[in-house]
Amino acid sequence: MKFAALSTFYLSFLQKSWFTEILPDVPNVDTFDYIVVGGGNAGLTVANRLSENPAVSVVVLEAGPNVERLPEVYIPGLVGFGQSFTTLNWAYQTVPQEHLGGRRTTIAAGKALGGSTVINSMIFPRAEKEQYNAWGTLNNNDTAWTWDAILPYFKRSETIIPPTLSQLADGVRYQPDAHGAPSDATVDHPEKEGRVKVGFPNFIYPQSQMWHEASGLRPSPDLSNGDPQGHVGISINSLNARNNTRCSSVCAYYTPNADRPNLAVMTNATVTRILWDRSQQHTAQSPISSGEYRPLRAAGVELTSSDGVVRTLWVAKEVFLAAGAIASPKILELSGVGNATILMSAGIKPVLELSTVGENLADHVHGWANAFTNASVTRDLLRLDPVFEKDQRDLWYHNRTGVLSAAPRSLGLVAASSLFPSSDLRTILQAARDDIKLYARRFSNGNENLAKGIELQHSLMLDLWVKDRAAPVEINYEPGYSGPTSFEDRPRRKYSSVNAVLFSTLSRGRTHISSSDPLALPAIDPGYYAHPLDFATHVRSIELGRKMLRTAPLDTIYEEEYEPGPDRSVESYAREVAASDNHVVGSLAMMPQELGGVVDTRLRVYGIRNVRVVDASIIPFPISGHICSTVYMIAEKAADMIKEDASHS
Ligand SMILES: Cc1cc2nc3c(=O)[nH]c(=O)nc-3n(C[C@H](O)[C@H](O)[C@H](O)COP(=O)(O)OP(=O)(O)OC[C@H]3O[C@@H](n4cnc5c(N)ncnc54)[C@H](O)[C@@H]3O)c2cc1C
């Protein structure tokens, strides 16, 4: 019955909403200079920057619909409500996970124009600068991929709306020099240039402040400054603080420039494969090796619309894969690029042998500790109390304040030295070093080059562990229930929760097609907890979160632990509940080919002349941060490289 109130709430919004597609269908044109596959975080960014040049034509092909006008998309406090985790979610299923007791888990990813940026939690910090520097080290010390080289692209992708005096009084901190240009309210349309509006929520729960103290971490001057480890703070959000609405990649990079005549966006258009220049085709018996001269050339793409109509679009210059870290490798495999054995067993004719497509996949891992609380306001009340829900809705509409004005997270980045006693840490790290080859081989699926690549990744990460710069874990506080139990199955009470997110995963897995049906989901094996350091670290972080809930001053609102629960070992609980943090990376890694990479440092797929990958797939290993801002940075940098290369050709 209590749900009914929320449904009424949605309906009242939805009646004002508009569901019909407003985006122009592609006109009677079937050749474009650039084709962007996937209109998400990366895809709309690249499309915007390339279409700044009126002389080139750009089309974005997006499998999902345009949903910018759904309240659960634009109202910050409705993160996770409504259709976010149903129709707007690919909800990829993993294969049974050996180290999670054979459980399958779900990996969420946005299925809509804007991709994951329309359903994500809008947390927008950056990782440790040393980790970005390691991307360069991994790529023959390429100085184009270091913190200093990428910082201008982080800045270019955002317009900050600086905190107000009342936000500062509530504990918000920011360093102006870490950010892009501040939004200038005196300019008519500053958003015209295409940037993510970033800012802070209008409502900070009092218990978040208490948690900052309980965490024992230092207040962060700014969680985007490349030095978040050991700090705690209220995260900057991908949020237009002027009107307190989510700023997805649609808001940032499409809507402001939707009137460009050279930019077309097709929604409900699923790309099924890349079509190759016929003169370059090879036989199934002898797919060319990517090391050979005469690279493949993409001629266009095939797509299916939601009513089943198949259509072909041709490309004059380049195709960009921006379908996310699971769908981008899938499209390459459906197009005959990948491990020939895997392709043939799925019924796909190999065209180019590039055997690490879909390998090296990694994810952040989510876990929880939560307790019943006597705090007067928690997010749970939106579902438990219809009067509260109505009051909050009115508040949001009247002055953009209240619980609905905030996606409620504040973050703390925990150092390894705070998780383990120093002697234990030395032993654990020594064991990881001793076994470095063993695990690199195990995770490489028999590919010798990739084994070398994973070994180097692990070595770089373990160096950071030894220097105590790995930022292996994020602990973030949620003023409400966060955990593995559904609303229907848990006590109807108020909660205080700590999310424990394993950032520094050494485990690697893979995603591959198992059928030639382009609409079938791939077989995804993230290999959660396959490396013992991952498991040990995650267990310690859940224990730490659990302890924080009982630490002063948070102890004053603590009533009783709900999960893991007093009679449950954290080890077994972790295996029972650990879940994806929906930050999949690495499946088309930017690494040298002799280390098992799929794209070079200009993001070109090895052995293909005109296909680049511009999304989260290229991130070579998991970083100590939520990845959305990093994906914008990659796409901004990719657009610059594409323009530069075009000017030379
Ligand atoms: C629930 C959730 C919460 C998250 N919270 C945060 C957060 O708070 N902060 C943060 O930094 N990160 C967060 N993330 C992660 C982050 O949003 C994503 O990792 C990132 O946006 C991925 O960007 P991308 O461009 O690689 O892919 P996406 O943004 O997912 O874009 C891929 C697009 O391609 C489309 N597509 C897929 N297949 C096809 C096809 N065959 N043809 C055409 N189109 C196709 C998809 O529909 C999608 O629109 C979250 C993710 C999720 C799912």
The ligand as an ORCA input file, in Angstrom:
! r2SCAN-3c Opt
* xyz 0 1
  C      23.477      2.113    -11.916
  C      24.802      2.738    -12.197
  C      25.324      3.653    -11.283
  C      26.562      4.245    -11.535
  N      26.981      5.248    -10.721
  C      28.087      5.954    -11.077
  C      28.429      7.139    -10.377
  O      27.726      7.583     -9.479
  N      29.563      7.783    -10.760
  C      30.340      7.339    -11.790
  O      31.366      7.957    -12.053
  N      30.015      6.240    -12.469
  C      28.885      5.568    -12.173
  N      28.511      4.498    -12.917
  C      29.388      4.058    -14.011
  C      29.406      4.978    -15.224
  O      28.194      5.686    -15.361
  C      29.672      4.157    -16.481
  O      30.734      3.277    -16.256
  C      30.041      5.039    -17.658
  O      29.053      6.029    -17.817
  C      30.165      4.195    -18.915
  O      30.322      5.035    -20.028
  P      30.379      4.407    -21.491
  O      30.372      5.533    -22.455
  O      31.493      3.440    -21.555
  O      29.038      3.563    -21.636
  P      27.527      4.015    -21.485
  O      27.388      5.368    -20.919
  O      26.836      2.919    -20.775
  O      27.032      4.110    -22.981
  C      26.882      3.002    -23.832
  C      25.686      3.277    -24.721
  O      25.709      2.380    -25.819
  C      24.390      1.896    -26.030
  N      24.502      0.614    -26.729
  C      24.884     -0.579    -26.238
  N      24.861     -1.507    -27.212
  C      24.484     -0.865    -28.344
  C      24.300     -1.281    -29.694
  N      24.518     -2.556    -30.080
  N      23.885     -0.363    -30.597
  C      23.664      0.934    -30.240
  N      23.822      1.372    -28.973
  C      24.247      0.484    -28.047
  C      23.811      1.802    -24.637
  O      22.402      1.742    -24.654
  C      24.362      3.064    -24.002
  O      23.532      4.161    -24.216
  C      27.300      3.875    -12.697
  C      26.776      2.963    -13.593
  C      25.530      2.414    -13.374
  C      24.966      1.469    -14.383
*
